[in-house]
Amino acid sequence: MSIAITQAELVEALIRASTAPEDAKTAQQMATESGMALWQVQKALRALHAQGRLQAHRVPFIGIDGRHGMIPAYTIRPA
């Protein structure tokens, strides 16, 4: 017995599987919104992680080649 699943059903399942709150941002989103280079954002995220202030989540992602997956997104805890 095989089960067929559509692409739309797969995307919906990935979205439901997300553990991230709505304010979680990927490093690329933070770079784009802040005007900083991606490497600068990543360096800041590493520093926040070292301080115990970074909370990592997983969010759905669709690549330009159509691949579906989950990538990290972050929220920052207050100091």
PDB file of N, H, CA, C and O in Angstrom:
ATOM      1  N   MET A   1       0.847  -1.189   0.000  1.00  0.00           N
ATOM      2  CA  MET A   1       0.000   0.000   0.000  1.00  0.00           C
ATOM      3  C   MET A   1       0.891   1.250   0.000  1.00  0.00           C
ATOM      4  O   MET A   1       1.785   1.380   0.836  1.00  0.00           O
ATOM      5  N   SER A   2       0.646   2.142  -0.918  1.00  0.00           N
ATOM      6  H   SER A   2      -0.080   2.036  -1.598  1.00  0.00           H
ATOM      7  CA  SER A   2       1.403   3.387  -0.948  1.00  0.00           C
ATOM      8  C   SER A   2       0.452   4.557  -0.706  1.00  0.00           C
ATOM      9  O   SER A   2      -0.742   4.492  -0.998  1.00  0.00           O
ATOM     10  N   ILE A   3       1.014   5.598  -0.176  1.00  0.00           N
ATOM     11  H   ILE A   3       1.984   5.651   0.062  1.00  0.00           H
ATOM     12  CA  ILE A   3       0.236   6.797   0.115  1.00  0.00           C
ATOM     13  C   ILE A   3       0.789   7.924  -0.749  1.00  0.00           C
ATOM     14  O   ILE A   3       1.996   8.168  -0.762  1.00  0.00           O
ATOM     15  N   ALA A   4      -0.085   8.601  -1.461  1.00  0.00           N
ATOM     16  H   ALA A   4      -1.065   8.403  -1.450  1.00  0.00           H
ATOM     17  CA  ALA A   4       0.329   9.727  -2.297  1.00  0.00           C
ATOM     18  C   ALA A   4       0.142  11.020  -1.512  1.00  0.00           C
ATOM     19  O   ALA A   4      -0.868  11.219  -0.836  1.00  0.00           O
ATOM     20  N   ILE A   5       1.126  11.881  -1.618  1.00  0.00           N
ATOM     21  H   ILE A   5       1.946  11.720  -2.168  1.00  0.00           H
ATOM     22  CA  ILE A   5       1.039  13.186  -0.971  1.00  0.00           C
ATOM     23  C   ILE A   5       1.384  14.243  -2.011  1.00  0.00           C
ATOM     24  O   ILE A   5       2.339  14.089  -2.773  1.00  0.00           O
ATOM     25  N   THR A   6       0.617  15.296  -2.037  1.00  0.00           N
ATOM     26  H   THR A   6      -0.158  15.422  -1.418  1.00  0.00           H
ATOM     27  CA  THR A   6       0.865  16.362  -3.005  1.00  0.00           C
ATOM     28  C   THR A   6       1.928  17.311  -2.465  1.00  0.00           C
ATOM     29  O   THR A   6       2.236  17.308  -1.273  1.00  0.00           O
ATOM     30  N   GLN A   7       2.472  18.108  -3.347  1.00  0.00           N
ATOM     31  H   GLN A   7       2.222  18.110  -4.315  1.00  0.00           H
ATOM     32  CA  GLN A   7       3.460  19.098  -2.931  1.00  0.00           C
ATOM     33  C   GLN A   7       2.835  20.091  -1.953  1.00  0.00           C
ATOM     34  O   GLN A   7       3.474  20.478  -0.974  1.00  0.00           O
ATOM     35  N   ALA A   8       1.622  20.496  -2.201  1.00  0.00           N
ATOM     36  H   ALA A   8       1.103  20.182  -2.996  1.00  0.00           H
ATOM     37  CA  ALA A   8       0.939  21.441  -1.311  1.00  0.00           C
ATOM     38  C   ALA A   8       0.772  20.836   0.088  1.00  0.00           C
ATOM     39  O   ALA A   8       0.932  21.532   1.091  1.00  0.00           O
ATOM     40  N   GLU A   9       0.455  19.553   0.150  1.00  0.00           N
ATOM     41  H   GLU A   9       0.325  18.987  -0.665  1.00  0.00           H
ATOM     42  CA  GLU A   9       0.309  18.893   1.448  1.00  0.00           C
ATOM     43  C   GLU A   9       1.653  18.830   2.175  1.00  0.00           C
ATOM     44  O   GLU A   9       1.711  18.991   3.394  1.00  0.00           O
ATOM     45  N   LEU A  10       2.728  18.597   1.430  1.00  0.00           N
ATOM     46  H   LEU A  10       2.681  18.467   0.439  1.00  0.00           H
ATOM     47  CA  LEU A  10       4.053  18.563   2.023  1.00  0.00           C
ATOM     48  C   LEU A  10       4.442  19.931   2.575  1.00  0.00           C
ATOM     49  O   LEU A  10       4.965  20.027   3.685  1.00  0.00           O
ATOM     50  N   VAL A  11       4.192  20.984   1.810  1.00  0.00           N
ATOM     51  H   VAL A  11       3.767  20.906   0.907  1.00  0.00           H
ATOM     52  CA  VAL A  11       4.498  22.342   2.268  1.00  0.00           C
ATOM     53  C   VAL A  11       3.703  22.657   3.527  1.00  0.00           C
ATOM     54  O   VAL A  11       4.254  23.207   4.481  1.00  0.00           O
ATOM     55  N   GLU A  12       2.445  22.326   3.546  1.00  0.00           N
ATOM     56  H   GLU A  12       1.998  21.879   2.771  1.00  0.00           H
ATOM     57  CA  GLU A  12       1.609  22.571   4.723  1.00  0.00           C
ATOM     58  C   GLU A  12       2.147  21.816   5.937  1.00  0.00           C
ATOM     59  O   GLU A  12       2.162  22.362   7.040  1.00  0.00           O
ATOM     60  N   ALA A  13       2.586  20.580   5.754  1.00  0.00           N
ATOM     61  H   ALA A  13       2.574  20.137   4.857  1.00  0.00           H
ATOM     62  CA  ALA A  13       3.145  19.794   6.856  1.00  0.00           C
ATOM     63  C   ALA A  13       4.425  20.430   7.384  1.00  0.00           C
ATOM     64  O   ALA A  13       4.653  20.444   8.594  1.00  0.00           O
ATOM     65  N   LEU A  14       5.266  20.960   6.488  1.00  0.00           N
ATOM     66  H   LEU A  14       5.081  20.948   5.505  1.00  0.00           H
ATOM     67  CA  LEU A  14       6.486  21.636   6.922  1.00  0.00           C
ATOM     68  C   LEU A  14       6.173  22.884   7.723  1.00  0.00           C
ATOM     69  O   LEU A  14       6.819  23.162   8.733  1.00  0.00           O
ATOM     70  N   ILE A  15       5.195  23.626   7.276  1.00  0.00           N
ATOM     71  H   ILE A  15       4.670  23.400   6.456  1.00  0.00           H
ATOM     72  CA  ILE A  15       4.801  24.843   7.995  1.00  0.00           C
ATOM     73  C   ILE A  15       4.289  24.492   9.391  1.00  0.00           C
ATOM     74  O   ILE A  15       4.632  25.156  10.369  1.00  0.00           O
ATOM     75  N   ARG A  16       3.472  23.451   9.476  1.00  0.00           N
ATOM     76  H   ARG A  16       3.194  22.911   8.681  1.00  0.00           H
ATOM     77  CA  ARG A  16       2.947  23.025  10.783  1.00  0.00           C
ATOM     78  C   ARG A  16       4.066  22.509  11.683  1.00  0.00           C
ATOM     79  O   ARG A  16       3.966  22.618  12.905  1.00  0.00           O
ATOM     80  N   ALA A  17       5.121  21.956  11.110  1.00  0.00           N
ATOM     81  H   ALA A  17       5.202  21.867  10.118  1.00  0.00           H
ATOM     82  CA  ALA A  17       6.222  21.395  11.887  1.00  0.00           C
ATOM     83  C   ALA A  17       7.148  22.473  12.451  1.00  0.00           C
ATOM     84  O   ALA A  17       7.984  22.182  13.307  1.00  0.00           O
ATOM     85  N   SER A  18       7.009  23.690  11.987  1.00  0.00           N
ATOM     86  H   SER A  18       6.330  23.926  11.292  1.00  0.00           H
ATOM     87  CA  SER A  18       7.865  24.768  12.454  1.00  0.00           C
ATOM     88  C   SER A  18       7.697  24.959  13.953  1.00  0.00           C
ATOM     89  O   SER A  18       6.578  24.984  14.466  1.00  0.00           O
ATOM     90  N   THR A  19       8.823  25.093  14.650  1.00  0.00           N
ATOM     91  H   THR A  19       9.732  25.072  14.233  1.00  0.00           H
ATOM     92  CA  THR A  19       8.791  25.320  16.095  1.00  0.00           C
ATOM     93  C   THR A  19       8.999  26.793  16.436  1.00  0.00           C
ATOM     94  O   THR A  19       9.079  27.163  17.608  1.00  0.00           O
ATOM     95  N   ALA A  20       9.084  27.614  15.420  1.00  0.00           N
ATOM     96  H   ALA A  20       9.019  27.313  14.468  1.00  0.00           H
ATOM     97  CA  ALA A  20       9.479  29.005  15.631  1.00  0.00           C
ATOM     98  C   ALA A  20       8.291  29.919  15.915  1.00  0.00           C
ATOM     99  O   ALA A  20       7.222  29.774  15.321  1.00  0.00           O
ATOM    100  N   PRO A  21       8.495  30.859  16.831  1.00  0.00           N
ATOM    101  CA  PRO A  21       7.488  31.913  16.992  1.00  0.00           C
ATOM    102  C   PRO A  21       7.522  32.831  15.779  1.00  0.00           C
ATOM    103  O   PRO A  21       8.470  32.805  14.994  1.00  0.00           O
ATOM    104  N   GLU A  22       6.507  33.620  15.640  1.00  0.00           N
ATOM    105  H   GLU A  22       5.737  33.641  16.278  1.00  0.00           H
ATOM    106  CA  GLU A  22       6.400  34.477  14.448  1.00  0.00           C
ATOM    107  C   GLU A  22       7.518  35.503  14.331  1.00  0.00           C
ATOM    108  O   GLU A  22       7.818  35.956  13.226  1.00  0.00           O
ATOM    109  N   ASP A  23       8.141  35.879  15.444  1.00  0.00           N
ATOM    110  H   ASP A  23       7.898  35.511  16.341  1.00  0.00           H
ATOM    111  CA  ASP A  23       9.200  36.888  15.376  1.00  0.00           C
ATOM    112  C   ASP A  23      10.584  36.298  15.139  1.00  0.00           C
ATOM    113  O   ASP A  23      11.561  37.046  15.099  1.00  0.00           O
ATOM    114  N   ALA A  24      10.701  34.984  14.982  1.00  0.00           N
ATOM    115  H   ALA A  24       9.907  34.376  15.014  1.00  0.00           H
ATOM    116  CA  ALA A  24      11.993  34.362  14.687  1.00  0.00           C
ATOM    117  C   ALA A  24      12.441  34.746  13.281  1.00  0.00           C
ATOM    118  O   ALA A  24      11.638  34.773  12.348  1.00  0.00           O
ATOM    119  N   LYS A  25      13.722  35.040  13.142  1.00  0.00           N
ATOM    120  H   LYS A  25      14.374  35.018  13.900  1.00  0.00           H
ATOM    121  CA  LYS A  25      14.289  35.468  11.858  1.00  0.00           C
ATOM    122  C   LYS A  25      15.495  34.607  11.516  1.00  0.00           C
ATOM    123  O   LYS A  25      16.248  34.195  12.398  1.00  0.00           O
ATOM    124  N   THR A  26      15.667  34.341  10.234  1.00  0.00           N
ATOM    125  H   THR A  26      15.055  34.676   9.517  1.00  0.00           H
ATOM    126  CA  THR A  26      16.884  33.673   9.785  1.00  0.00           C
ATOM    127  C   THR A  26      18.014  34.703   9.776  1.00  0.00           C
ATOM    128  O   THR A  26      17.772  35.910   9.811  1.00  0.00           O
ATOM    129  N   ALA A  27      19.246  34.207   9.727  1.00  0.00           N
ATOM    130  H   ALA A  27      19.443  33.227   9.698  1.00  0.00           H
ATOM    131  CA  ALA A  27      20.391  35.122   9.664  1.00  0.00           C
ATOM    132  C   ALA A  27      20.295  36.004   8.419  1.00  0.00           C
ATOM    133  O   ALA A  27      20.607  37.194   8.469  1.00  0.00           O
ATOM    134  N   GLN A  28      19.865  35.419   7.308  1.00  0.00           N
ATOM    135  H   GLN A  28      19.611  34.453   7.267  1.00  0.00           H
ATOM    136  CA  GLN A  28      19.744  36.194   6.069  1.00  0.00           C
ATOM    137  C   GLN A  28      18.678  37.280   6.209  1.00  0.00           C
ATOM    138  O   GLN A  28      18.877  38.402   5.744  1.00  0.00           O
ATOM    139  N   GLN A  29      17.546  36.957   6.846  1.00  0.00           N
ATOM    140  H   GLN A  29      17.385  36.046   7.224  1.00  0.00           H
ATOM    141  CA  GLN A  29      16.508  37.967   7.063  1.00  0.00           C
ATOM    142  C   GLN A  29      17.036  39.105   7.934  1.00  0.00           C
ATOM    143  O   GLN A  29      16.776  40.276   7.658  1.00  0.00           O
ATOM    144  N   MET A  30      17.780  38.754   8.988  1.00  0.00           N
ATOM    145  H   MET A  30      17.991  37.802   9.212  1.00  0.00           H
ATOM    146  CA  MET A  30      18.344  39.788   9.860  1.00  0.00           C
ATOM    147  C   MET A  30      19.311  40.679   9.089  1.00  0.00           C
ATOM    148  O   MET A  30      19.316  41.896   9.271  1.00  0.00           O
ATOM    149  N   ALA A  31      20.130  40.077   8.229  1.00  0.00           N
ATOM    150  H   ALA A  31      20.126  39.088   8.081  1.00  0.00           H
ATOM    151  CA  ALA A  31      21.077  40.855   7.436  1.00  0.00           C
ATOM    152  C   ALA A  31      20.342  41.801   6.487  1.00  0.00           C
ATOM    153  O   ALA A  31      20.690  42.976   6.374  1.00  0.00           O
ATOM    154  N   THR A  32      19.339  41.281   5.820  1.00  0.00           N
ATOM    155  H   THR A  32      19.056  40.327   5.912  1.00  0.00           H
ATOM    156  CA  THR A  32      18.569  42.098   4.868  1.00  0.00           C
ATOM    157  C   THR A  32      17.869  43.250   5.572  1.00  0.00           C
ATOM    158  O   THR A  32      17.911  44.389   5.108  1.00  0.00           O
ATOM    159  N   GLU A  33      17.225  42.948   6.695  1.00  0.00           N
ATOM    160  H   GLU A  33      17.191  42.022   7.072  1.00  0.00           H
ATOM    161  CA  GLU A  33      16.455  43.980   7.407  1.00  0.00           C
ATOM    162  C   GLU A  33      17.342  45.010   8.100  1.00  0.00           C
ATOM    163  O   GLU A  33      16.944  46.165   8.252  1.00  0.00           O
ATOM    164  N   SER A  34      18.538  44.604   8.521  1.00  0.00           N
ATOM    165  H   SER A  34      18.861  43.666   8.397  1.00  0.00           H
ATOM    166  CA  SER A  34      19.421  45.523   9.246  1.00  0.00           C
ATOM    167  C   SER A  34      20.378  46.279   8.334  1.00  0.00           C
ATOM    168  O   SER A  34      20.938  47.301   8.731  1.00  0.00           O
ATOM    169  N   GLY A  35      20.570  45.777   7.101  1.00  0.00           N
ATOM    170  H   GLY A  35      20.115  44.946   6.779  1.00  0.00           H
ATOM    171  CA  GLY A  35      21.531  46.385   6.198  1.00  0.00           C
ATOM    172  C   GLY A  35      22.964  45.945   6.481  1.00  0.00           C
ATOM    173  O   GLY A  35      23.904  46.452   5.870  1.00  0.00           O
ATOM    174  N   MET A  36      23.128  45.006   7.404  1.00  0.00           N
ATOM    175  H   MET A  36      22.363  44.594   7.900  1.00  0.00           H
ATOM    176  CA  MET A  36      24.455  44.481   7.728  1.00  0.00           C
ATOM    177  C   MET A  36      24.804  43.345   6.773  1.00  0.00           C
ATOM    178  O   MET A  36      23.928  42.750   6.146  1.00  0.00           O
ATOM    179  N   ALA A  37      26.091  43.056   6.674  1.00  0.00           N
ATOM    180  H   ALA A  37      26.804  43.539   7.183  1.00  0.00           H
ATOM    181  CA  ALA A  37      26.527  41.907   5.895  1.00  0.00           C
ATOM    182  C   ALA A  37      26.165  40.632   6.660  1.00  0.00           C
ATOM    183  O   ALA A  37      26.086  40.635   7.889  1.00  0.00           O
ATOM    184  N   LEU A  38      25.951  39.556   5.928  1.00  0.00           N
ATOM    185  H   LEU A  38      26.016  39.553   4.930  1.00  0.00           H
ATOM    186  CA  LEU A  38      25.593  38.290   6.559  1.00  0.00           C
ATOM    187  C   LEU A  38      26.657  37.846   7.563  1.00  0.00           C
ATOM    188  O   LEU A  38      26.317  37.347   8.636  1.00  0.00           O
ATOM    189  N   TRP A  39      27.922  38.018   7.235  1.00  0.00           N
ATOM    190  H   TRP A  39      28.198  38.423   6.363  1.00  0.00           H
ATOM    191  CA  TRP A  39      28.981  37.587   8.158  1.00  0.00           C
ATOM    192  C   TRP A  39      28.929  38.373   9.457  1.00  0.00           C
ATOM    193  O   TRP A  39      29.248  37.831  10.516  1.00  0.00           O
ATOM    194  N   GLN A  40      28.528  39.657   9.398  1.00  0.00           N
ATOM    195  H   GLN A  40      28.269  40.097   8.538  1.00  0.00           H
ATOM    196  CA  GLN A  40      28.423  40.469  10.611  1.00  0.00           C
ATOM    197  C   GLN A  40      27.280  39.963  11.498  1.00  0.00           C
ATOM    198  O   GLN A  40      27.411  39.894  12.720  1.00  0.00           O
ATOM    199  N   VAL A  41      26.176  39.616  10.870  1.00  0.00           N
ATOM    200  H   VAL A  41      26.070  39.672   9.877  1.00  0.00           H
ATOM    201  CA  VAL A  41      25.038  39.078  11.619  1.00  0.00           C
ATOM    202  C   VAL A  41      25.434  37.746  12.254  1.00  0.00           C
ATOM    203  O   VAL A  41      25.137  37.508  13.425  1.00  0.00           O
ATOM    204  N   GLN A  42      26.097  36.882  11.500  1.00  0.00           N
ATOM    205  H   GLN A  42      26.339  37.075  10.549  1.00  0.00           H
ATOM    206  CA  GLN A  42      26.506  35.584  12.031  1.00  0.00           C
ATOM    207  C   GLN A  42      27.474  35.745  13.203  1.00  0.00           C
ATOM    208  O   GLN A  42      27.396  34.997  14.178  1.00  0.00           O
ATOM    209  N   LYS A  43      28.372  36.703  13.114  1.00  0.00           N
ATOM    210  H   LYS A  43      28.435  37.310  12.323  1.00  0.00           H
ATOM    211  CA  LYS A  43      29.306  36.970  14.210  1.00  0.00           C
ATOM    212  C   LYS A  43      28.542  37.432  15.456  1.00  0.00           C
ATOM    213  O   LYS A  43      28.834  36.986  16.566  1.00  0.00           O
ATOM    214  N   ALA A  44      27.576  38.313  15.274  1.00  0.00           N
ATOM    215  H   ALA A  44      27.339  38.675  14.372  1.00  0.00           H
ATOM    216  CA  ALA A  44      26.757  38.786  16.395  1.00  0.00           C
ATOM    217  C   ALA A  44      25.933  37.640  16.991  1.00  0.00           C
ATOM    218  O   ALA A  44      25.786  37.551  18.210  1.00  0.00           O
ATOM    219  N   LEU A  45      25.396  36.764  16.133  1.00  0.00           N
ATOM    220  H   LEU A  45      25.515  36.837  15.143  1.00  0.00           H
ATOM    221  CA  LEU A  45      24.626  35.621  16.626  1.00  0.00           C
ATOM    222  C   LEU A  45      25.500  34.679  17.444  1.00  0.00           C
ATOM    223  O   LEU A  45      25.049  34.145  18.457  1.00  0.00           O
ATOM    224  N   ARG A  46      26.740  34.469  17.019  1.00  0.00           N
ATOM    225  H   ARG A  46      27.105  34.903  16.196  1.00  0.00           H
ATOM    226  CA  ARG A  46      27.662  33.626  17.797  1.00  0.00           C
ATOM    227  C   ARG A  46      27.923  34.238  19.172  1.00  0.00           C
ATOM    228  O   ARG A  46      27.965  33.523  20.174  1.00  0.00           O
ATOM    229  N   ALA A  47      28.098  35.554  19.221  1.00  0.00           N
ATOM    230  H   ALA A  47      28.064  36.135  18.408  1.00  0.00           H
ATOM    231  CA  ALA A  47      28.323  36.234  20.508  1.00  0.00           C
ATOM    232  C   ALA A  47      27.099  36.098  21.406  1.00  0.00           C
ATOM    233  O   ALA A  47      27.231  35.841  22.602  1.00  0.00           O
ATOM    234  N   LEU A  48      25.912  36.268  20.837  1.00  0.00           N
ATOM    235  H   LEU A  48      25.804  36.477  19.865  1.00  0.00           H
ATOM    236  CA  LEU A  48      24.682  36.116  21.621  1.00  0.00           C
ATOM    237  C   LEU A  48      24.524  34.680  22.109  1.00  0.00           C
ATOM    238  O   LEU A  48      24.068  34.454  23.230  1.00  0.00           O
ATOM    239  N   HIS A  49      24.895  33.713  21.281  1.00  0.00           N
ATOM    240  H   HIS A  49      25.266  33.897  20.370  1.00  0.00           H
ATOM    241  CA  HIS A  49      24.833  32.310  21.680  1.00  0.00           C
ATOM    242  C   HIS A  49      25.761  32.058  22.865  1.00  0.00           C
ATOM    243  O   HIS A  49      25.387  31.369  23.814  1.00  0.00           O
ATOM    244  N   ALA A  50      26.968  32.614  22.811  1.00  0.00           N
ATOM    245  H   ALA A  50      27.272  33.174  22.041  1.00  0.00           H
ATOM    246  CA  ALA A  50      27.941  32.450  23.892  1.00  0.00           C
ATOM    247  C   ALA A  50      27.425  33.043  25.207  1.00  0.00           C
ATOM    248  O   ALA A  50      27.776  32.569  26.287  1.00  0.00           O
ATOM    249  N   GLN A  51      26.593  34.079  25.109  1.00  0.00           N
ATOM    250  H   GLN A  51      26.308  34.464  24.231  1.00  0.00           H
ATOM    251  CA  GLN A  51      26.007  34.715  26.294  1.00  0.00           C
ATOM    252  C   GLN A  51      24.745  33.999  26.777  1.00  0.00           C
ATOM    253  O   GLN A  51      24.183  34.354  27.813  1.00  0.00           O
ATOM    254  N   GLY A  52      24.301  32.987  26.021  1.00  0.00           N
ATOM    255  H   GLY A  52      24.758  32.698  25.180  1.00  0.00           H
ATOM    256  CA  GLY A  52      23.083  32.259  26.391  1.00  0.00           C
ATOM    257  C   GLY A  52      21.809  33.009  26.047  1.00  0.00           C
ATOM    258  O   GLY A  52      20.743  32.712  26.584  1.00  0.00           O
ATOM    259  N   ARG A  53      21.919  33.977  25.154  1.00  0.00           N
ATOM    260  H   ARG A  53      22.785  34.219  24.717  1.00  0.00           H
ATOM    261  CA  ARG A  53      20.755  34.814  24.819  1.00  0.00           C
ATOM    262  C   ARG A  53      20.084  34.440  23.507  1.00  0.00           C
ATOM    263  O   ARG A  53      19.075  35.045  23.145  1.00  0.00           O
ATOM    264  N   LEU A  54      20.614  33.466  22.791  1.00  0.00           N
ATOM    265  H   LEU A  54      21.434  32.975  23.086  1.00  0.00           H
ATOM    266  CA  LEU A  54      20.082  33.114  21.475  1.00  0.00           C
ATOM    267  C   LEU A  54      19.237  31.849  21.569  1.00  0.00           C
ATOM    268  O   LEU A  54      19.688  30.830  22.093  1.00  0.00           O
ATOM    269  N   GLN A  55      18.031  31.918  21.066  1.00  0.00           N
ATOM    270  H   GLN A  55      17.665  32.746  20.641  1.00  0.00           H
ATOM    271  CA  GLN A  55      17.144  30.756  21.011  1.00  0.00           C
ATOM    272  C   GLN A  55      17.001  30.355  19.551  1.00  0.00           C
ATOM    273  O   GLN A  55      16.546  31.149  18.728  1.00  0.00           O
ATOM    274  N   ALA A  56      17.391  29.118  19.225  1.00  0.00           N
ATOM    275  H   ALA A  56      17.760  28.472  19.894  1.00  0.00           H
ATOM    276  CA  ALA A  56      17.305  28.633  17.847  1.00  0.00           C
ATOM    277  C   ALA A  56      15.993  27.889  17.623  1.00  0.00           C
ATOM    278  O   ALA A  56      15.503  27.188  18.509  1.00  0.00           O
ATOM    279  N   HIS A  57      15.441  28.050  16.447  1.00  0.00           N
ATOM    280  H   HIS A  57      15.838  28.620  15.728  1.00  0.00           H
ATOM    281  CA  HIS A  57      14.195  27.409  16.025  1.00  0.00           C
ATOM    282  C   HIS A  57      14.411  26.842  14.626  1.00  0.00           C
ATOM    283  O   HIS A  57      15.466  27.059  14.031  1.00  0.00           O
ATOM    284  N   ARG A  58      13.444  26.134  14.103  1.00  0.00           N
ATOM    285  H   ARG A  58      12.586  25.958  14.587  1.00  0.00           H
ATOM    286  CA  ARG A  58      13.487  25.620  12.730  1.00  0.00           C
ATOM    287  C   ARG A  58      12.277  26.167  11.985  1.00  0.00           C
ATOM    288  O   ARG A  58      11.155  26.123  12.489  1.00  0.00           O
ATOM    289  N   VAL A  59      12.510  26.678  10.790  1.00  0.00           N
ATOM    290  H   VAL A  59      13.422  26.714  10.381  1.00  0.00           H
ATOM    291  CA  VAL A  59      11.428  27.214   9.966  1.00  0.00           C
ATOM    292  C   VAL A  59      11.477  26.582   8.580  1.00  0.00           C
ATOM    293  O   VAL A  59      12.553  26.216   8.107  1.00  0.00           O
ATOM    294  N   PRO A  60      10.327  26.449   7.923  1.00  0.00           N
ATOM    295  CA  PRO A  60      10.325  25.882   6.572  1.00  0.00           C
ATOM    296  C   PRO A  60      10.984  26.822   5.577  1.00  0.00           C
ATOM    297  O   PRO A  60      10.940  28.044   5.719  1.00  0.00           O
ATOM    298  N   PHE A  61      11.596  26.218   4.568  1.00  0.00           N
ATOM    299  H   PHE A  61      11.632  25.226   4.453  1.00  0.00           H
ATOM    300  CA  PHE A  61      12.301  26.985   3.559  1.00  0.00           C
ATOM    301  C   PHE A  61      12.104  26.305   2.207  1.00  0.00           C
ATOM    302  O   PHE A  61      12.139  25.079   2.108  1.00  0.00           O
ATOM    303  N   ILE A  62      11.898  27.101   1.181  1.00  0.00           N
ATOM    304  H   ILE A  62      11.869  28.097   1.262  1.00  0.00           H
ATOM    305  CA  ILE A  62      11.827  26.585  -0.184  1.00  0.00           C
ATOM    306  C   ILE A  62      12.951  27.250  -0.963  1.00  0.00           C
ATOM    307  O   ILE A  62      12.952  28.468  -1.141  1.00  0.00           O
ATOM    308  N   GLY A  63      13.912  26.448  -1.429  1.00  0.00           N
ATOM    309  H   GLY A  63      13.912  25.459  -1.284  1.00  0.00           H
ATOM    310  CA  GLY A  63      15.050  26.966  -2.180  1.00  0.00           C
ATOM    311  C   GLY A  63      14.647  27.410  -3.581  1.00  0.00           C
ATOM    312  O   GLY A  63      13.556  27.092  -4.053  1.00  0.00           O
ATOM    313  N   ILE A  64      15.529  28.140  -4.234  1.00  0.00           N
ATOM    314  H   ILE A  64      16.415  28.399  -3.850  1.00  0.00           H
ATOM    315  CA  ILE A  64      15.223  28.618  -5.586  1.00  0.00           C
ATOM    316  C   ILE A  64      15.104  27.462  -6.571  1.00  0.00           C
ATOM    317  O   ILE A  64      14.527  27.611  -7.648  1.00  0.00           O
ATOM    318  N   ASP A  65      15.656  26.305  -6.193  1.00  0.00           N
ATOM    319  H   ASP A  65      16.125  26.184  -5.318  1.00  0.00           H
ATOM    320  CA  ASP A  65      15.531  25.125  -7.048  1.00  0.00           C
ATOM    321  C   ASP A  65      14.292  24.292  -6.714  1.00  0.00           C
ATOM    322  O   ASP A  65      14.089  23.214  -7.272  1.00  0.00           O
ATOM    323  N   GLY A  66      13.464  24.806  -5.793  1.00  0.00           N
ATOM    324  H   GLY A  66      13.628  25.682  -5.340  1.00  0.00           H
ATOM    325  CA  GLY A  66      12.218  24.127  -5.446  1.00  0.00           C
ATOM    326  C   GLY A  66      12.329  23.129  -4.312  1.00  0.00           C
ATOM    327  O   GLY A  66      11.328  22.539  -3.906  1.00  0.00           O
ATOM    328  N   ARG A  67      13.541  22.929  -3.789  1.00  0.00           N
ATOM    329  H   ARG A  67      14.355  23.408  -4.118  1.00  0.00           H
ATOM    330  CA  ARG A  67      13.691  22.000  -2.665  1.00  0.00           C
ATOM    331  C   ARG A  67      13.048  22.570  -1.413  1.00  0.00           C
ATOM    332  O   ARG A  67      13.097  23.774  -1.161  1.00  0.00           O
ATOM    333  N   HIS A  68      12.450  21.688  -0.642  1.00  0.00           N
ATOM    334  H   HIS A  68      12.411  20.710  -0.847  1.00  0.00           H
ATOM    335  CA  HIS A  68      11.816  22.060   0.616  1.00  0.00           C
ATOM    336  C   HIS A  68      12.666  21.550   1.764  1.00  0.00           C
ATOM    337  O   HIS A  68      13.244  20.467   1.683  1.00  0.00           O
ATOM    338  N   GLY A  69      12.741  22.317   2.814  1.00  0.00           N
ATOM    339  H   GLY A  69      12.271  23.197   2.880  1.00  0.00           H
ATOM    340  CA  GLY A  69      13.498  21.885   3.979  1.00  0.00           C
ATOM    341  C   GLY A  69      13.235  22.790   5.167  1.00  0.00           C
ATOM    342  O   GLY A  69      12.365  23.660   5.133  1.00  0.00           O
ATOM    343  N   MET A  70      13.997  22.565   6.204  1.00  0.00           N
ATOM    344  H   MET A  70      14.704  21.858   6.231  1.00  0.00           H
ATOM    345  CA  MET A  70      13.900  23.377   7.411  1.00  0.00           C
ATOM    346  C   MET A  70      15.270  24.022   7.642  1.00  0.00           C
ATOM    347  O   MET A  70      16.303  23.369   7.498  1.00  0.00           O
ATOM    348  N   ILE A  71      15.268  25.307   8.002  1.00  0.00           N
ATOM    349  H   ILE A  71      14.429  25.837   8.119  1.00  0.00           H
ATOM    350  CA  ILE A  71      16.513  26.019   8.271  1.00  0.00           C
ATOM    351  C   ILE A  71      16.398  26.722   9.616  1.00  0.00           C
ATOM    352  O   ILE A  71      15.290  26.939  10.107  1.00  0.00           O
ATOM    353  N   PRO A  72      17.534  27.081  10.220  1.00  0.00           N
ATOM    354  CA  PRO A  72      17.473  27.743  11.519  1.00  0.00           C
ATOM    355  C   PRO A  72      16.989  29.184  11.424  1.00  0.00           C
ATOM    356  O   PRO A  72      17.282  29.907  10.472  1.00  0.00           O
ATOM    357  N   ALA A  73      16.246  29.565  12.439  1.00  0.00           N
ATOM    358  H   ALA A  73      16.008  28.978  13.213  1.00  0.00           H
ATOM    359  CA  ALA A  73      15.824  30.949  12.637  1.00  0.00           C
ATOM    360  C   ALA A  73      16.022  31.220  14.127  1.00  0.00           C
ATOM    361  O   ALA A  73      16.091  30.290  14.931  1.00  0.00           O
ATOM    362  N   TYR A  74      16.112  32.477  14.482  1.00  0.00           N
ATOM    363  H   TYR A  74      16.056  33.232  13.830  1.00  0.00           H
ATOM    364  CA  TYR A  74      16.522  32.807  15.842  1.00  0.00           C
ATOM    365  C   TYR A  74      15.634  33.873  16.479  1.00  0.00           C
ATOM    366  O   TYR A  74      15.088  34.751  15.811  1.00  0.00           O
ATOM    367  N   THR A  75      15.518  33.758  17.791  1.00  0.00           N
ATOM    368  H   THR A  75      15.962  33.045  18.334  1.00  0.00           H
ATOM    369  CA  THR A  75      14.987  34.848  18.608  1.00  0.00           C
ATOM    370  C   THR A  75      16.055  35.160  19.639  1.00  0.00           C
ATOM    371  O   THR A  75      16.849  34.297  20.014  1.00  0.00           O
ATOM    372  N   ILE A  76      16.065  36.403  20.090  1.00  0.00           N
ATOM    373  H   ILE A  76      15.421  37.105  19.785  1.00  0.00           H
ATOM    374  CA  ILE A  76      17.080  36.852  21.043  1.00  0.00           C
ATOM    375  C   ILE A  76      16.402  37.142  22.371  1.00  0.00           C
ATOM    376  O   ILE A  76      15.443  37.911  22.443  1.00  0.00           O
ATOM    377  N   ARG A  77      16.914  36.514  23.421  1.00  0.00           N
ATOM    378  H   ARG A  77      17.693  35.889  23.363  1.00  0.00           H
ATOM    379  CA  ARG A  77      16.376  36.726  24.762  1.00  0.00           C
ATOM    380  C   ARG A  77      16.909  38.034  25.319  1.00  0.00           C
ATOM    381  O   ARG A  77      18.020  38.449  24.986  1.00  0.00           O
ATOM    382  N   PRO A  78      16.128  38.680  26.159  1.00  0.00           N
ATOM    383  CA  PRO A  78      16.613  39.923  26.780  1.00  0.00           C
ATOM    384  C   PRO A  78      17.843  39.657  27.662  1.00  0.00           C
ATOM    385  O   PRO A  78      18.040  38.547  28.157  1.00  0.00           O
ATOM    386  N   ALA A  79      18.654  40.690  27.843  1.00  0.00           N
ATOM    387  H   ALA A  79      18.494  41.591  27.441  1.00  0.00           H
ATOM    388  CA  ALA A  79      19.870  40.556  28.684  1.00  0.00           C
ATOM    389  C   ALA A  79      19.491  40.386  30.142  1.00  0.00           C
ATOM    390  O   ALA A  79      20.367  40.259  30.998  1.00  0.00           O
TER     391      ALA A  79
END
